[in-house]
Amino acid sequence: MPDMSIPTQVRALADRYGLSVHLDGARVMNAAVALDVPPSTILQHTHTVSVCLSKGLGSPVGTLLAGPQDFISRAVRCRKALGGGMRQAGVLAAAGKLSLQQMVGRLGEDHHNARTFALALLDCEPSLFVVDMSAMETNILRFRIKDSALSPQEFCARMGQVGVGEEAALGQGVQVLMYPHHENSIRAVWHLGISPEDTQLAIKKMQFVAAQLLNEQVKAQ
């Protein structure tokens, strides 16, 4: 169970001063799956919440806003006043319904795939990467490169293109898109459509790039 002491204190303070507690729930479903609790447990001390239906839940667009009826009525009016109305929204609503009914349970697959890749980084030879496994809770992975001479930008560029000799070594070209983050780190995210098989291909690509870098270092000496 998550520690609810801080949310409880925040809610008590908000109630004391007549304020409302809003949760940006872009990843609330990931959190619920990772903690093995219903979303209501995470939301019990909030007044309102927004829930993103894209990303891991797979909808092309869409966010739900939930809260008391008077709040929702005001929100709908503000949306219309700001030009936020949309015609023929049923198709998008159908995608959102599918996300809530069938996609929440599968988020654990994304978490597992991300962890599988993180463990492969730790087992990589040569040992190029630093991963904090205690921070691996959902589908987002951040890792660092040990060698300061290798920038995250260069590593991500190599992962995103088909290198010389790659098709012969791996049997096919593999392109893996990652994001160079701050403090010499790299951010990778797993989502709907990235299968365990895709993850294994990404691992092979990472091992190929690491071996390439080692060979280049040896030749440069």
Backbone torsions as a table, in degrees:
resi	resn	phi	psi	omega
1	MET	NA	138.6	178.7
2	PRO	-70.2	153.7	177.1
3	ASP	-75.3	114.7	-176.4
4	MET	-101.3	11.4	-176.8
5	SER	-64.0	-44.7	-179.5
6	ILE	-68.1	-48.3	176.4
7	PRO	-57.4	-36.4	179.0
8	THR	-62.9	-43.0	179.6
9	GLN	-65.9	-40.3	178.9
10	VAL	-63.7	-43.4	179.9
11	ARG	-64.3	-41.7	179.3
12	ALA	-62.4	-40.4	179.0
13	LEU	-67.0	-40.6	179.0
14	ALA	-63.7	-44.3	179.2
15	ASP	-62.8	-36.8	-178.5
16	ARG	-62.7	-37.0	-176.2
17	TYR	-106.0	11.9	177.4
18	GLY	69.5	31.3	-180.0
19	LEU	-102.2	169.6	177.5
20	SER	-117.8	145.4	178.4
21	VAL	-104.3	118.8	178.3
22	HIS	-109.4	138.2	176.4
23	LEU	-110.5	122.3	170.9
24	ASP	-76.6	97.9	-172.5
25	GLY	-94.6	41.5	179.7
26	ALA	-56.0	-33.3	-177.5
27	ARG	-125.6	27.0	-176.4
28	VAL	-64.8	-33.1	179.1
29	MET	-70.1	-37.5	174.5
30	ASN	-61.2	-42.4	-179.9
31	ALA	-64.3	-42.1	-179.8
32	ALA	-63.0	-42.4	179.1
33	VAL	-66.5	-43.3	-179.0
34	ALA	-64.9	-37.0	-179.7
35	LEU	-86.7	-9.1	-177.9
36	ASP	57.7	47.4	176.4
37	VAL	-133.2	156.7	174.4
38	PRO	-69.6	152.3	178.7
39	PRO	-55.0	-30.3	-178.6
40	SER	-61.2	-28.3	177.7
41	THR	-66.4	-41.6	179.3
42	ILE	-70.2	-32.2	-173.0
43	LEU	-93.6	0.9	-169.1
44	GLN	-63.2	-22.8	-178.5
45	HIS	-106.5	14.8	179.7
46	THR	-109.3	156.7	175.3
47	HIS	-92.1	-39.3	-177.4
48	THR	-138.3	159.9	179.5
49	VAL	-151.9	145.0	169.1
50	SER	-110.9	135.8	-176.5
51	VAL	-123.3	117.4	-179.5
52	CYS	-77.6	130.0	-178.7
53	LEU	-97.7	-9.1	176.3
54	SER	-89.4	-149.7	-176.2
55	LYS	55.2	-126.3	-174.0
56	GLY	-65.8	-25.7	-177.9
57	LEU	-80.3	-11.1	166.1
58	GLY	89.9	-5.9	177.8
59	SER	-69.9	148.9	179.8
60	PRO	-65.6	-37.3	176.0
61	VAL	-151.4	170.9	169.0
62	GLY	125.0	137.7	174.9
63	THR	-140.4	137.0	175.3
64	LEU	-92.9	143.6	172.8
65	LEU	-119.4	125.1	-177.1
66	ALA	-126.1	145.7	179.8
67	GLY	170.9	-170.9	178.8
68	PRO	-60.2	154.8	-174.9
69	GLN	-59.3	-41.6	-178.5
70	ASP	-66.1	-34.8	177.6
71	PHE	-66.6	-44.0	-179.4
72	ILE	-64.3	-38.9	178.7
73	SER	-61.7	-42.5	178.2
74	ARG	-67.0	-38.4	179.7
75	ALA	-64.6	-40.7	178.8
76	VAL	-64.0	-42.2	179.0
77	ARG	-63.4	-44.4	178.9
78	CYS	-62.6	-39.8	178.7
79	ARG	-61.2	-44.8	179.6
80	LYS	-65.5	-41.5	-178.6
81	ALA	-63.8	-29.2	-179.4
82	LEU	-93.5	8.2	177.5
83	GLY	81.1	26.9	-176.7
84	GLY	-92.9	10.4	178.5
85	GLY	-70.8	157.2	-179.3
86	MET	-144.8	130.4	175.8
87	ARG	-83.0	157.8	177.0
88	GLN	46.6	49.4	-177.7
89	ALA	-84.0	0.4	-176.4
90	GLY	-61.4	-36.9	-179.8
91	VAL	-63.0	-43.8	178.1
92	LEU	-67.7	-37.5	178.5
93	ALA	-63.8	-36.7	178.7
94	ALA	-64.5	-39.6	177.4
95	ALA	-65.0	-40.6	178.6
96	GLY	-64.5	-39.4	177.5
97	LYS	-62.2	-42.6	177.4
98	LEU	-62.5	-40.1	179.4
99	SER	-59.4	-45.6	-177.1
100	LEU	-71.5	-35.3	-175.2
101	GLN	-84.9	-30.7	-171.7
102	GLN	-125.4	-13.5	-172.4
103	MET	-102.1	-17.3	-177.8
104	VAL	-64.5	-44.9	-177.1
105	GLY	-62.4	-28.4	-176.6
106	ARG	-84.1	-4.1	179.0
107	LEU	-59.7	-28.6	177.1
108	GLY	-59.9	-28.4	177.4
109	GLU	-64.5	-42.2	178.0
110	ASP	-63.0	-42.3	178.8
111	HIS	-60.9	-43.0	-179.0
112	HIS	-66.0	-43.4	-179.6
113	ASN	-63.6	-40.0	178.7
114	ALA	-64.0	-40.6	179.7
115	ARG	-67.2	-37.2	177.8
116	THR	-60.0	-43.8	178.7
117	PHE	-67.3	-39.5	179.8
118	ALA	-61.3	-42.0	178.7
119	LEU	-65.9	-35.5	177.7
120	ALA	-66.3	-34.2	175.9
121	LEU	-61.8	-41.7	-179.5
122	LEU	-67.8	-31.9	-177.8
123	ASP	-88.0	-2.1	-174.2
124	CYS	-65.0	138.1	172.7
125	GLU	-120.8	120.1	4.8
126	PRO	-71.7	157.8	-178.0
127	SER	-77.4	96.0	-175.0
128	LEU	-105.7	-15.5	-164.7
129	PHE	-121.6	152.4	174.7
130	VAL	-120.6	125.2	-178.4
131	VAL	-130.4	129.8	174.1
132	ASP	-92.3	97.0	-175.9
133	MET	-67.0	-23.6	178.8
134	SER	-67.3	-20.4	178.9
135	ALA	-92.3	-2.9	-179.7
136	MET	-84.4	90.4	-175.7
137	GLU	-114.4	-28.1	-177.4
138	THR	-133.1	-135.3	-174.1
139	ASN	-100.5	5.7	180.0
140	ILE	-106.3	127.3	179.9
141	LEU	-118.6	129.6	170.1
142	ARG	-120.5	130.0	178.6
143	PHE	-139.2	161.2	-178.0
144	ARG	-117.2	159.2	176.1
145	ILE	-100.8	129.0	-177.9
146	LYS	-67.1	-43.0	-174.9
147	ASP	-77.8	112.5	-178.6
148	SER	-66.5	-17.4	179.1
149	ALA	-74.4	-17.2	179.6
150	LEU	-103.8	118.2	-178.2
151	SER	-85.3	151.6	174.3
152	PRO	-57.2	-35.0	-179.9
153	GLN	-62.4	-42.7	-179.7
154	GLU	-67.0	-43.1	179.9
155	PHE	-62.1	-45.5	180.0
156	CYS	-63.5	-36.6	178.4
157	ALA	-63.8	-42.2	180.0
158	ARG	-68.3	-37.0	178.6
159	MET	-68.0	-26.9	-176.0
160	GLY	-91.4	-0.3	179.2
161	GLN	-129.2	158.5	178.8
162	VAL	-86.9	114.8	-175.5
163	GLY	-83.6	168.0	178.0
164	VAL	-63.8	130.2	178.4
165	GLY	80.6	0.0	-176.4
166	GLU	-68.7	-44.7	-177.3
167	GLU	-63.4	-36.7	177.7
168	ALA	-68.5	-37.7	-177.1
169	ALA	-76.9	-39.6	-174.2
170	LEU	-103.3	-11.6	-177.8
171	GLY	89.4	-9.5	177.9
172	GLN	-168.8	162.4	174.7
173	GLY	-83.2	138.7	-178.5
174	VAL	-128.1	129.7	176.4
175	GLN	-117.7	122.9	-178.2
176	VAL	-119.6	121.1	-177.8
177	LEU	-94.5	120.1	176.3
178	MET	-130.1	170.0	-174.6
179	TYR	-121.6	121.4	175.4
180	PRO	-68.4	120.5	-174.3
181	HIS	-103.8	-170.6	-177.7
182	HIS	-83.9	167.3	178.5
183	GLU	56.0	45.9	176.2
184	ASN	58.2	31.6	-178.5
185	SER	-114.0	167.6	179.7
186	ILE	-129.8	141.2	-178.9
187	ARG	-114.7	129.5	177.7
188	ALA	-130.9	141.0	-175.5
189	VAL	-130.9	135.1	176.0
190	TRP	-103.2	143.3	-176.3
191	HIS	-152.5	-179.0	179.4
192	LEU	-55.5	131.3	179.9
193	GLY	102.2	-11.4	174.9
194	ILE	-102.4	107.5	-172.5
195	SER	-88.8	170.1	172.3
196	PRO	-57.3	-35.0	178.4
197	GLU	-66.7	-40.9	176.3
198	ASP	-61.7	-39.1	-179.9
199	THR	-63.9	-40.1	178.2
200	GLN	-66.2	-36.9	175.5
201	LEU	-64.3	-39.4	178.1
202	ALA	-64.2	-36.5	177.3
203	ILE	-64.9	-45.1	178.3
204	LYS	-61.6	-39.4	178.5
205	LYS	-64.7	-43.3	178.7
206	MET	-61.0	-42.7	179.0
207	GLN	-66.1	-37.2	178.0
208	PHE	-65.3	-45.2	179.6
209	VAL	-64.2	-41.0	179.0
210	ALA	-62.6	-42.0	178.5
211	ALA	-65.8	-38.5	176.4
212	GLN	-59.2	-46.0	-179.1
213	LEU	-63.6	-39.7	178.1
214	LEU	-63.3	-44.2	179.2
215	ASN	-61.3	-39.7	179.8
216	GLU	-67.1	-37.8	177.9
217	GLN	-65.5	-40.3	179.9
218	VAL	-65.0	-43.8	-179.6
219	LYS	-65.6	-30.8	-178.2
220	ALA	-76.5	-15.5	-178.2
221	GLN	-78.5	NA	NA
